[in-house]
Amino acid sequence: MGIKGLTGLIQEHAPKAIKEHDIKTLFGRKVAIDASMSIYQFLIAVRQRDGEVLQNEAGETTSHLMGFFYRTIRMVENGIKPCYVFDGKPPELKSGVLKLRFARREEAKEGEGEAKEIGTTEEVDKFSRRQVRVTKEHNEECRKLLGLMGIPVVVAPSEAEAQCAELARGGKVYAAGSEDMDTLTFNTPILLRHLTFSEARKEPILEVKLPAVLEGLEMDMSQFVELCILLGCDYLEPIKGIGPKSALKILREHGSLKKVVAHLREKQAEREEANAAAAAAAAEEEESEEEGSDEDEEMRDADKSTAKGESDEEMDGEEELKKKPKAKGKGKGKAAAKGKGRGGVMVPEDWPWERAKELFLKPDVTPADDMELEWKAPDIEGLVEFLVRDKGFNEERVRKAAEKLSKHLVAKQQGRLDGFFKTIPKTEDKGKGKGKEQDKPGKRKAGEQAAGSSKKVKRK
């Protein structure tokens, strides 16, 4: 899911933190890529013209394998060395979001059924994509494929994004690659987005630098994590009534999420108290109106017995006139009582933001120092056996692609220029003024003047 609205805030307050790249400018870089996000992306994007997932003759889905094989080769051809990180066991706090995703897939399934009967092809395709679910089999097949390709694979203890960030912080890779902005919340120094997009989309790769983000938002890492939680993350739903801009504003005003939550709960309690008072007043008003209507009824009965000369029509008219204002007043009171309590910012009773913050700041990861990433020569015959014999890929295309992979993956890469040079901050030259003074005409040192005068004496 990522962090809702974070990209917009960075673009507005820290635009220098985002830089666009052509894939060629990233040659020589090692990148840890969120494999679980990539599988999901490929299952949605890599499809046939009719919108259905790619399948072999046995009816097995192959969209994820097609995406991993060819898009990884594209990166390697451009000098990038990818490693893929797979999700481990999700944190317990994520169970609520996972249940919500399951419910949404069920809704999409029902929607697809209706769309097939009365909807358009576009609607059917839309609901079909919403039902995508990454299975254990998908993960196993992708890990097998990457092993045959010679690409290093890491299985994280828990969240893949957190492990990618750990590898980037530990210097094992240049950046973490993911579409999820919460990779920044896991403290990756650099995030690369759109790295696994199709070349046909012509989307530039976005590089987001965390230090520049923090500088632009005027926050430290702890406050940034709290902002991301307030915006809405994979562990907690956002607080209803607070959007990205108001989240940044209120966090800046109060300085910490703890104070923000205390402030919101206090305001919420005041609203509930005011609503309760309004409801009580409305109930009292309604009760008094009912008593008044009983008295009016008695008055009308008395009028009926004395006003013998009045016609039935005239009596009905008067009754109608008497009833109308009372009905209007009663409806207004009920509507007011019913409308109270709605709106306003509502903090859920169970909203364990402290636990979410702990998961971001101290995630379950394998330390980067305990890991070695190794890129090996691909097993071409093994790739042919798996992709062609087992999965029905075209043998000629697989062999050509594997040869490209073999050529670029193990070839010695030219070093990047920025690896040879170091930027040194400009310093003032203390002797700068003195040097200028020496260069001025007519101002020579005493020794030079003495030497000149002695030469003149000798000439005489």
ABEGO torsion letter per residue (X at the ends): XEBBGAAAAAAAABAAABBBBBAAAABGBBBBBBAAAAAAAAAAABBBAAGBBBBBAAGBBAAAAAAAAAAAAAAAAAGBBBBBBBBBBBBAAAAAAAAAAAAAAAAAAAAAAAAAAABBAAAAAAAAAAABBBBAAAAAAAAAAAAAAGBBBBBBABBAAAAAAAAAAAGABABBBBABAAAAAAGBABBBBGAABBAAAGBBBBBBBAAAAAAAAGBBAAAAAAAAAAAEBAABBBBBGBBAAAAAAAAAAAGBAAAAAAAAAAAAAAAAAAAAAAAAAAAAAAAAAAAAAAAAAAAAAAAAAABAABBAAAAAAAAAAAAAAAAAAAAAAAAAAAABGBEEBBBBABBBAAAAAAAAABBBBBBAAABBBBBBBBBAAAAAAAAAAAAGBBAAAAAAAAAAAAAAAABBBBBBAAAABBBBBBBBBAAAAAAAAAABBGBBBAAAAAAAAAAAAAAX
